Amino acid sequence: MTTLRQIKSIATRAQDTLLTDAIGAAALMVMLVVGLHLPSFV
């Protein structure tokens, strides 16, 4: 149970940056998918 408590405390401390990190990760995934499908458009 200590691992779960540590994860919760980290999440509460980094709550301000969690949303921006999630948006950045989503943007990277979109760029990856577009980059992989780009040769089929050319």
mmCIF entry with sequence, helices, sheets and N, C-alpha, C, O atoms, coordinates in Angstrom:
data_MODEL
# 
_entry.id   MODEL 
# 
_entity.id                         1 
_entity.type                       polymer 
_entity.pdbx_number_of_molecules   1 
# 
_entity_poly.entity_id                      1 
_entity_poly.type                           'polypeptide(L)' 
_entity_poly.nstd_linkage                   no 
_entity_poly.nstd_monomer                   no 
_entity_poly.pdbx_seq_one_letter_code       MTTLRQIKSIATRAQDTLLTDAIGAAALMVMLVVGLHLPSFV 
_entity_poly.pdbx_seq_one_letter_code_can   MTTLRQIKSIATRAQDTLLTDAIGAAALMVMLVVGLHLPSFV 
_entity_poly.pdbx_strand_id                 A 
# 
loop_
_entity_poly_seq.entity_id 
_entity_poly_seq.num 
_entity_poly_seq.mon_id 
_entity_poly_seq.hetero 
1 1  MET n 
1 2  THR n 
1 3  THR n 
1 4  LEU n 
1 5  ARG n 
1 6  GLN n 
1 7  ILE n 
1 8  LYS n 
1 9  SER n 
1 10 ILE n 
1 11 ALA n 
1 12 THR n 
1 13 ARG n 
1 14 ALA n 
1 15 GLN n 
1 16 ASP n 
1 17 THR n 
1 18 LEU n 
1 19 LEU n 
1 20 THR n 
1 21 ASP n 
1 22 ALA n 
1 23 ILE n 
1 24 GLY n 
1 25 ALA n 
1 26 ALA n 
1 27 ALA n 
1 28 LEU n 
1 29 MET n 
1 30 VAL n 
1 31 MET n 
1 32 LEU n 
1 33 VAL n 
1 34 VAL n 
1 35 GLY n 
1 36 LEU n 
1 37 HIS n 
1 38 LEU n 
1 39 PRO n 
1 40 SER n 
1 41 PHE n 
1 42 VAL n 
# 
_struct_asym.id          A 
_struct_asym.entity_id   1 
# 
loop_
_struct_conf.conf_type_id 
_struct_conf.id 
_struct_conf.pdbx_PDB_helix_id 
_struct_conf.beg_label_comp_id 
_struct_conf.beg_label_asym_id 
_struct_conf.beg_label_seq_id 
_struct_conf.pdbx_beg_PDB_ins_code 
_struct_conf.end_label_comp_id 
_struct_conf.end_label_asym_id 
_struct_conf.end_label_seq_id 
_struct_conf.pdbx_end_PDB_ins_code 
_struct_conf.beg_auth_comp_id 
_struct_conf.beg_auth_asym_id 
_struct_conf.beg_auth_seq_id 
_struct_conf.end_auth_comp_id 
_struct_conf.end_auth_asym_id 
_struct_conf.end_auth_seq_id 
_struct_conf.pdbx_PDB_helix_class 
_struct_conf.details 
_struct_conf.pdbx_PDB_helix_length 
HELX_P HELX_P1 AA1 THR A 2  ? ARG A 13 ? THR A 2  ARG A 13 1 ? 12 
HELX_P HELX_P2 AA2 GLN A 15 ? PHE A 41 ? GLN A 15 PHE A 41 1 ? 27 
# 
_struct_conf_type.id          HELX_P 
_struct_conf_type.criteria    ? 
_struct_conf_type.reference   ? 
# 
loop_
_atom_site.group_PDB 
_atom_site.id 
_atom_site.type_symbol 
_atom_site.label_atom_id 
_atom_site.label_alt_id 
_atom_site.label_comp_id 
_atom_site.label_asym_id 
_atom_site.label_entity_id 
_atom_site.label_seq_id 
_atom_site.pdbx_PDB_ins_code 
_atom_site.Cartn_x 
_atom_site.Cartn_y 
_atom_site.Cartn_z 
_atom_site.occupancy 
_atom_site.B_iso_or_equiv 
_atom_site.pdbx_formal_charge 
_atom_site.auth_seq_id 
_atom_site.auth_comp_id 
_atom_site.auth_asym_id 
_atom_site.auth_atom_id 
_atom_site.pdbx_PDB_model_num 
ATOM 1   N N  . MET A 1 1  ? 0.817  -1.208 0.000   1.00 0.00 ? 1  MET A N  1 
ATOM 2   C CA . MET A 1 1  ? 0.000  0.000  0.000   1.00 0.00 ? 1  MET A CA 1 
ATOM 3   C C  . MET A 1 1  ? 0.855  1.264  0.000   1.00 0.00 ? 1  MET A C  1 
ATOM 4   O O  . MET A 1 1  ? 0.361  2.336  -0.352  1.00 0.00 ? 1  MET A O  1 
ATOM 5   N N  . THR A 1 2  ? 2.091  1.163  0.377   1.00 0.00 ? 2  THR A N  1 
ATOM 6   C CA . THR A 1 2  ? 2.910  2.375  0.389   1.00 0.00 ? 2  THR A CA 1 
ATOM 7   C C  . THR A 1 2  ? 3.165  2.886  -1.022  1.00 0.00 ? 2  THR A C  1 
ATOM 8   O O  . THR A 1 2  ? 3.298  4.093  -1.227  1.00 0.00 ? 2  THR A O  1 
ATOM 9   N N  . THR A 1 3  ? 3.234  1.990  -1.991  1.00 0.00 ? 3  THR A N  1 
ATOM 10  C CA . THR A 1 3  ? 3.441  2.433  -3.372  1.00 0.00 ? 3  THR A CA 1 
ATOM 11  C C  . THR A 1 3  ? 2.253  3.261  -3.850  1.00 0.00 ? 3  THR A C  1 
ATOM 12  O O  . THR A 1 3  ? 2.432  4.281  -4.515  1.00 0.00 ? 3  THR A O  1 
ATOM 13  N N  . LEU A 1 4  ? 1.046  2.827  -3.514  1.00 0.00 ? 4  LEU A N  1 
ATOM 14  C CA . LEU A 1 4  ? -0.148 3.568  -3.899  1.00 0.00 ? 4  LEU A CA 1 
ATOM 15  C C  . LEU A 1 4  ? -0.176 4.936  -3.228  1.00 0.00 ? 4  LEU A C  1 
ATOM 16  O O  . LEU A 1 4  ? -0.571 5.925  -3.845  1.00 0.00 ? 4  LEU A O  1 
ATOM 17  N N  . ARG A 1 5  ? 0.234  4.993  -1.993  1.00 0.00 ? 5  ARG A N  1 
ATOM 18  C CA . ARG A 1 5  ? 0.292  6.287  -1.291  1.00 0.00 ? 5  ARG A CA 1 
ATOM 19  C C  . ARG A 1 5  ? 1.312  7.213  -1.928  1.00 0.00 ? 5  ARG A C  1 
ATOM 20  O O  . ARG A 1 5  ? 1.073  8.413  -2.055  1.00 0.00 ? 5  ARG A O  1 
ATOM 21  N N  . GLN A 1 6  ? 2.448  6.659  -2.327  1.00 0.00 ? 6  GLN A N  1 
ATOM 22  C CA . GLN A 1 6  ? 3.471  7.472  -2.974  1.00 0.00 ? 6  GLN A CA 1 
ATOM 23  C C  . GLN A 1 6  ? 2.971  8.023  -4.306  1.00 0.00 ? 6  GLN A C  1 
ATOM 24  O O  . GLN A 1 6  ? 3.216  9.184  -4.633  1.00 0.00 ? 6  GLN A O  1 
ATOM 25  N N  . ILE A 1 7  ? 2.275  7.196  -5.067  1.00 0.00 ? 7  ILE A N  1 
ATOM 26  C CA . ILE A 1 7  ? 1.735  7.649  -6.349  1.00 0.00 ? 7  ILE A CA 1 
ATOM 27  C C  . ILE A 1 7  ? 0.712  8.756  -6.135  1.00 0.00 ? 7  ILE A C  1 
ATOM 28  O O  . ILE A 1 7  ? 0.686  9.737  -6.879  1.00 0.00 ? 7  ILE A O  1 
ATOM 29  N N  . LYS A 1 8  ? -0.132 8.597  -5.119  1.00 0.00 ? 8  LYS A N  1 
ATOM 30  C CA . LYS A 1 8  ? -1.134 9.636  -4.823  1.00 0.00 ? 8  LYS A CA 1 
ATOM 31  C C  . LYS A 1 8  ? -0.461 10.938 -4.399  1.00 0.00 ? 8  LYS A C  1 
ATOM 32  O O  . LYS A 1 8  ? -0.881 12.015 -4.823  1.00 0.00 ? 8  LYS A O  1 
ATOM 33  N N  . SER A 1 9  ? 0.569  10.855 -3.573  1.00 0.00 ? 9  SER A N  1 
ATOM 34  C CA . SER A 1 9  ? 1.236  12.083 -3.130  1.00 0.00 ? 9  SER A CA 1 
ATOM 35  C C  . SER A 1 9  ? 1.966  12.762 -4.281  1.00 0.00 ? 9  SER A C  1 
ATOM 36  O O  . SER A 1 9  ? 1.988  13.990 -4.362  1.00 0.00 ? 9  SER A O  1 
ATOM 37  N N  . ILE A 1 10 ? 2.554  11.984 -5.160  1.00 0.00 ? 10 ILE A N  1 
ATOM 38  C CA . ILE A 1 10 ? 3.221  12.562 -6.334  1.00 0.00 ? 10 ILE A CA 1 
ATOM 39  C C  . ILE A 1 10 ? 2.194  13.240 -7.231  1.00 0.00 ? 10 ILE A C  1 
ATOM 40  O O  . ILE A 1 10 ? 2.438  14.330 -7.748  1.00 0.00 ? 10 ILE A O  1 
ATOM 41  N N  . ALA A 1 11 ? 1.047  12.596 -7.416  1.00 0.00 ? 11 ALA A N  1 
ATOM 42  C CA . ALA A 1 11 ? 0.007  13.168 -8.268  1.00 0.00 ? 11 ALA A CA 1 
ATOM 43  C C  . ALA A 1 11 ? -0.539 14.468 -7.681  1.00 0.00 ? 11 ALA A C  1 
ATOM 44  O O  . ALA A 1 11 ? -0.822 15.404 -8.429  1.00 0.00 ? 11 ALA A O  1 
ATOM 45  N N  . THR A 1 12 ? -0.689 14.544 -6.378  1.00 0.00 ? 12 THR A N  1 
ATOM 46  C CA . THR A 1 12 ? -1.199 15.782 -5.786  1.00 0.00 ? 12 THR A CA 1 
ATOM 47  C C  . THR A 1 12 ? -0.159 16.897 -5.845  1.00 0.00 ? 12 THR A C  1 
ATOM 48  O O  . THR A 1 12 ? -0.515 18.064 -6.008  1.00 0.00 ? 12 THR A O  1 
ATOM 49  N N  . ARG A 1 13 ? 1.114  16.553 -5.716  1.00 0.00 ? 13 ARG A N  1 
ATOM 50  C CA . ARG A 1 13 ? 2.154  17.579 -5.793  1.00 0.00 ? 13 ARG A CA 1 
ATOM 51  C C  . ARG A 1 13 ? 2.333  18.092 -7.209  1.00 0.00 ? 13 ARG A C  1 
ATOM 52  O O  . ARG A 1 13 ? 2.623  19.272 -7.403  1.00 0.00 ? 13 ARG A O  1 
ATOM 53  N N  . ALA A 1 14 ? 2.167  17.232 -8.198  1.00 0.00 ? 14 ALA A N  1 
ATOM 54  C CA . ALA A 1 14 ? 2.397  17.614 -9.589  1.00 0.00 ? 14 ALA A CA 1 
ATOM 55  C C  . ALA A 1 14 ? 1.094  17.883 -10.326 1.00 0.00 ? 14 ALA A C  1 
ATOM 56  O O  . ALA A 1 14 ? 1.041  17.773 -11.551 1.00 0.00 ? 14 ALA A O  1 
ATOM 57  N N  . GLN A 1 15 ? 0.058  18.228 -9.604  1.00 0.00 ? 15 GLN A N  1 
ATOM 58  C CA . GLN A 1 15 ? -1.256 18.412 -10.212 1.00 0.00 ? 15 GLN A CA 1 
ATOM 59  C C  . GLN A 1 15 ? -1.257 19.552 -11.228 1.00 0.00 ? 15 GLN A C  1 
ATOM 60  O O  . GLN A 1 15 ? -2.006 19.500 -12.204 1.00 0.00 ? 15 GLN A O  1 
ATOM 61  N N  . ASP A 1 16 ? -0.445 20.566 -11.021 1.00 0.00 ? 16 ASP A N  1 
ATOM 62  C CA . ASP A 1 16 ? -0.417 21.707 -11.937 1.00 0.00 ? 16 ASP A CA 1 
ATOM 63  C C  . ASP A 1 16 ? 0.141  21.315 -13.303 1.00 0.00 ? 16 ASP A C  1 
ATOM 64  O O  . ASP A 1 16 ? -0.302 21.837 -14.325 1.00 0.00 ? 16 ASP A O  1 
ATOM 65  N N  . THR A 1 17 ? 1.097  20.412 -13.326 1.00 0.00 ? 17 THR A N  1 
ATOM 66  C CA . THR A 1 17 ? 1.743  20.063 -14.582 1.00 0.00 ? 17 THR A CA 1 
ATOM 67  C C  . THR A 1 17 ? 1.185  18.794 -15.212 1.00 0.00 ? 17 THR A C  1 
ATOM 68  O O  . THR A 1 17 ? 1.544  18.469 -16.344 1.00 0.00 ? 17 THR A O  1 
ATOM 69  N N  . LEU A 1 18 ? 0.334  18.081 -14.525 1.00 0.00 ? 18 LEU A N  1 
ATOM 70  C CA . LEU A 1 18 ? -0.203 16.833 -15.073 1.00 0.00 ? 18 LEU A CA 1 
ATOM 71  C C  . LEU A 1 18 ? -0.987 17.059 -16.362 1.00 0.00 ? 18 LEU A C  1 
ATOM 72  O O  . LEU A 1 18 ? -0.842 16.292 -17.313 1.00 0.00 ? 18 LEU A O  1 
ATOM 73  N N  . LEU A 1 19 ? -1.799 18.081 -16.405 1.00 0.00 ? 19 LEU A N  1 
ATOM 74  C CA . LEU A 1 19 ? -2.611 18.350 -17.590 1.00 0.00 ? 19 LEU A CA 1 
ATOM 75  C C  . LEU A 1 19 ? -1.738 18.729 -18.777 1.00 0.00 ? 19 LEU A C  1 
ATOM 76  O O  . LEU A 1 19 ? -1.955 18.247 -19.888 1.00 0.00 ? 19 LEU A O  1 
ATOM 77  N N  . THR A 1 20 ? -0.767 19.579 -18.550 1.00 0.00 ? 20 THR A N  1 
ATOM 78  C CA . THR A 1 20 ? 0.103  19.984 -19.649 1.00 0.00 ? 20 THR A CA 1 
ATOM 79  C C  . THR A 1 20 ? 0.958  18.816 -20.132 1.00 0.00 ? 20 THR A C  1 
ATOM 80  O O  . THR A 1 20 ? 1.221  18.700 -21.329 1.00 0.00 ? 20 THR A O  1 
ATOM 81  N N  . ASP A 1 21 ? 1.392  17.953 -19.221 1.00 0.00 ? 21 ASP A N  1 
ATOM 82  C CA . ASP A 1 21 ? 2.144  16.767 -19.624 1.00 0.00 ? 21 ASP A CA 1 
ATOM 83  C C  . ASP A 1 21 ? 1.271  15.823 -20.442 1.00 0.00 ? 21 ASP A C  1 
ATOM 84  O O  . ASP A 1 21 ? 1.742  15.232 -21.413 1.00 0.00 ? 21 ASP A O  1 
ATOM 85  N N  . ALA A 1 22 ? 0.014  15.677 -20.063 1.00 0.00 ? 22 ALA A N  1 
ATOM 86  C CA . ALA A 1 22 ? -0.898 14.808 -20.811 1.00 0.00 ? 22 ALA A CA 1 
ATOM 87  C C  . ALA A 1 22 ? -1.157 15.373 -22.210 1.00 0.00 ? 22 ALA A C  1 
ATOM 88  O O  . ALA A 1 22 ? -1.225 14.623 -23.184 1.00 0.00 ? 22 ALA A O  1 
ATOM 89  N N  . ILE A 1 23 ? -1.300 16.687 -22.303 1.00 0.00 ? 23 ILE A N  1 
ATOM 90  C CA . ILE A 1 23 ? -1.506 17.319 -23.616 1.00 0.00 ? 23 ILE A CA 1 
ATOM 91  C C  . ILE A 1 23 ? -0.262 17.142 -24.487 1.00 0.00 ? 23 ILE A C  1 
ATOM 92  O O  . ILE A 1 23 ? -0.373 16.885 -25.686 1.00 0.00 ? 23 ILE A O  1 
ATOM 93  N N  . GLY A 1 24 ? 0.905  17.279 -23.892 1.00 0.00 ? 24 GLY A N  1 
ATOM 94  C CA . GLY A 1 24 ? 2.145  17.080 -24.637 1.00 0.00 ? 24 GLY A CA 1 
ATOM 95  C C  . GLY A 1 24 ? 2.295  15.648 -25.126 1.00 0.00 ? 24 GLY A C  1 
ATOM 96  O O  . GLY A 1 24 ? 2.717  15.419 -26.259 1.00 0.00 ? 24 GLY A O  1 
ATOM 97  N N  . ALA A 1 25 ? 1.952  14.683 -24.280 1.00 0.00 ? 25 ALA A N  1 
ATOM 98  C CA . ALA A 1 25 ? 2.033  13.277 -24.683 1.00 0.00 ? 25 ALA A CA 1 
ATOM 99  C C  . ALA A 1 25 ? 1.040  12.983 -25.805 1.00 0.00 ? 25 ALA A C  1 
ATOM 100 O O  . ALA A 1 25 ? 1.356  12.236 -26.730 1.00 0.00 ? 25 ALA A O  1 
ATOM 101 N N  . ALA A 1 26 ? -0.146 13.560 -25.730 1.00 0.00 ? 26 ALA A N  1 
ATOM 102 C CA . ALA A 1 26 ? -1.138 13.359 -26.795 1.00 0.00 ? 26 ALA A CA 1 
ATOM 103 C C  . ALA A 1 26 ? -0.652 13.978 -28.101 1.00 0.00 ? 26 ALA A C  1 
ATOM 104 O O  . ALA A 1 26 ? -0.848 13.401 -29.171 1.00 0.00 ? 26 ALA A O  1 
ATOM 105 N N  . ALA A 1 27 ? -0.024 15.140 -28.023 1.00 0.00 ? 27 ALA A N  1 
ATOM 106 C CA . ALA A 1 27 ? 0.503  15.782 -29.225 1.00 0.00 ? 27 ALA A CA 1 
ATOM 107 C C  . ALA A 1 27 ? 1.612  14.945 -29.858 1.00 0.00 ? 27 ALA A C  1 
ATOM 108 O O  . ALA A 1 27 ? 1.692  14.839 -31.081 1.00 0.00 ? 27 ALA A O  1 
ATOM 109 N N  . LEU A 1 28 ? 2.463  14.351 -29.027 1.00 0.00 ? 28 LEU A N  1 
ATOM 110 C CA . LEU A 1 28 ? 3.511  13.480 -29.554 1.00 0.00 ? 28 LEU A CA 1 
ATOM 111 C C  . LEU A 1 28 ? 2.923  12.254 -30.245 1.00 0.00 ? 28 LEU A C  1 
ATOM 112 O O  . LEU A 1 28 ? 3.426  11.825 -31.284 1.00 0.00 ? 28 LEU A O  1 
ATOM 113 N N  . MET A 1 29 ? 1.877  11.697 -29.681 1.00 0.00 ? 29 MET A N  1 
ATOM 114 C CA . MET A 1 29 ? 1.238  10.532 -30.288 1.00 0.00 ? 29 MET A CA 1 
ATOM 115 C C  . MET A 1 29 ? 0.608  10.901 -31.636 1.00 0.00 ? 29 MET A C  1 
ATOM 116 O O  . MET A 1 29 ? 0.687  10.130 -32.592 1.00 0.00 ? 29 MET A O  1 
ATOM 117 N N  . VAL A 1 30 ? -0.016 12.078 -31.708 1.00 0.00 ? 30 VAL A N  1 
ATOM 118 C CA . VAL A 1 30 ? -0.610 12.529 -32.973 1.00 0.00 ? 30 VAL A CA 1 
ATOM 119 C C  . VAL A 1 30 ? 0.477  12.717 -34.022 1.00 0.00 ? 30 VAL A C  1 
ATOM 120 O O  . VAL A 1 30 ? 0.302  12.317 -35.173 1.00 0.00 ? 30 VAL A O  1 
ATOM 121 N N  . MET A 1 31 ? 1.594  13.322 -33.638 1.00 0.00 ? 31 MET A N  1 
ATOM 122 C CA . MET A 1 31 ? 2.689  13.518 -34.583 1.00 0.00 ? 31 MET A CA 1 
ATOM 123 C C  . MET A 1 31 ? 3.258  12.176 -35.046 1.00 0.00 ? 31 MET A C  1 
ATOM 124 O O  . MET A 1 31 ? 3.623  12.029 -36.212 1.00 0.00 ? 31 MET A O  1 
ATOM 125 N N  . LEU A 1 32 ? 3.335  11.205 -34.151 1.00 0.00 ? 32 LEU A N  1 
ATOM 126 C CA . LEU A 1 32 ? 3.831  9.887  -34.520 1.00 0.00 ? 32 LEU A CA 1 
ATOM 127 C C  . LEU A 1 32 ? 2.909  9.216  -35.529 1.00 0.00 ? 32 LEU A C  1 
ATOM 128 O O  . LEU A 1 32 ? 3.373  8.666  -36.527 1.00 0.00 ? 32 LEU A O  1 
ATOM 129 N N  . VAL A 1 33 ? 1.617  9.260  -35.275 1.00 0.00 ? 33 VAL A N  1 
ATOM 130 C CA . VAL A 1 33 ? 0.653  8.630  -36.187 1.00 0.00 ? 33 VAL A CA 1 
ATOM 131 C C  . VAL A 1 33 ? 0.671  9.326  -37.539 1.00 0.00 ? 33 VAL A C  1 
ATOM 132 O O  . VAL A 1 33 ? 0.650  8.655  -38.571 1.00 0.00 ? 33 VAL A O  1 
ATOM 133 N N  . VAL A 1 34 ? 0.708  10.633 -37.558 1.00 0.00 ? 34 VAL A N  1 
ATOM 134 C CA . VAL A 1 34 ? 0.752  11.371 -38.822 1.00 0.00 ? 34 VAL A CA 1 
ATOM 135 C C  . VAL A 1 34 ? 2.053  11.067 -39.558 1.00 0.00 ? 34 VAL A C  1 
ATOM 136 O O  . VAL A 1 34 ? 2.044  10.882 -40.775 1.00 0.00 ? 34 VAL A O  1 
ATOM 137 N N  . GLY A 1 35 ? 3.161  11.013 -38.845 1.00 0.00 ? 35 GLY A N  1 
ATOM 138 C CA . GLY A 1 35 ? 4.435  10.705 -39.473 1.00 0.00 ? 35 GLY A CA 1 
ATOM 139 C C  . GLY A 1 35 ? 4.474  9.313  -40.063 1.00 0.00 ? 35 GLY A C  1 
ATOM 140 O O  . GLY A 1 35 ? 5.081  9.102  -41.114 1.00 0.00 ? 35 GLY A O  1 
ATOM 141 N N  . LEU A 1 36 ? 3.838  8.361  -39.406 1.00 0.00 ? 36 LEU A N  1 
ATOM 142 C CA . LEU A 1 36 ? 3.821  7.001  -39.935 1.00 0.00 ? 36 LEU A CA 1 
ATOM 143 C C  . LEU A 1 36 ? 2.901  6.857  -41.138 1.00 0.00 ? 36 LEU A C  1 
ATOM 144 O O  . LEU A 1 36 ? 3.135  6.003  -41.993 1.00 0.00 ? 36 LEU A O  1 
ATOM 145 N N  . HIS A 1 37 ? 1.861  7.674  -41.218 1.00 0.00 ? 37 HIS A N  1 
ATOM 146 C CA . HIS A 1 37 ? 0.932  7.595  -42.336 1.00 0.00 ? 37 HIS A CA 1 
ATOM 147 C C  . HIS A 1 37 ? 1.324  8.537  -43.476 1.00 0.00 ? 37 HIS A C  1 
ATOM 148 O O  . HIS A 1 37 ? 0.709  8.484  -44.542 1.00 0.00 ? 37 HIS A O  1 
ATOM 149 N N  . LEU A 1 38 ? 2.305  9.375  -43.289 1.00 0.00 ? 38 LEU A N  1 
ATOM 150 C CA . LEU A 1 38 ? 2.706  10.346 -44.295 1.00 0.00 ? 38 LEU A CA 1 
ATOM 151 C C  . LEU A 1 38 ? 3.173  9.700  -45.606 1.00 0.00 ? 38 LEU A C  1 
ATOM 152 O O  . LEU A 1 38 ? 2.811  10.200 -46.671 1.00 0.00 ? 38 LEU A O  1 
ATOM 153 N N  . PRO A 1 39 ? 3.953  8.623  -45.582 1.00 0.00 ? 39 PRO A N  1 
ATOM 154 C CA . PRO A 1 39 ? 4.367  8.027  -46.868 1.00 0.00 ? 39 PRO A CA 1 
ATOM 155 C C  . PRO A 1 39 ? 3.207  7.529  -47.716 1.00 0.00 ? 39 PRO A C  1 
ATOM 156 O O  . PRO A 1 39 ? 3.330  7.472  -48.940 1.00 0.00 ? 39 PRO A O  1 
ATOM 157 N N  . SER A 1 40 ? 2.096  7.171  -47.112 1.00 0.00 ? 40 SER A N  1 
ATOM 158 C CA . SER A 1 40 ? 0.976  6.701  -47.918 1.00 0.00 ? 40 SER A CA 1 
ATOM 159 C C  . SER A 1 40 ? 0.265  7.851  -48.646 1.00 0.00 ? 40 SER A C  1 
ATOM 160 O O  . SER A 1 40 ? -0.469 7.605  -49.603 1.00 0.00 ? 40 SER A O  1 
ATOM 161 N N  . PHE A 1 41 ? 0.469  9.097  -48.210 1.00 0.00 ? 41 PHE A N  1 
ATOM 162 C CA . PHE A 1 41 ? -0.151 10.237 -48.857 1.00 0.00 ? 41 PHE A CA 1 
ATOM 163 C C  . PHE A 1 41 ? 0.664  10.729 -50.048 1.00 0.00 ? 41 PHE A C  1 
ATOM 164 O O  . PHE A 1 41 ? 0.133  11.408 -50.927 1.00 0.00 ? 41 PHE A O  1 
ATOM 165 N N  . VAL A 1 42 ? 1.954  10.389 -50.080 1.00 0.00 ? 42 VAL A N  1 
ATOM 166 C CA . VAL A 1 42 ? 2.846  10.898 -51.132 1.00 0.00 ? 42 VAL A CA 1 
ATOM 167 C C  . VAL A 1 42 ? 2.848  10.008 -52.336 1.00 0.00 ? 42 VAL A C  1 
ATOM 168 O O  . VAL A 1 42 ? 3.543  10.291 -53.311 1.00 0.00 ? 42 VAL A O  1 
# 
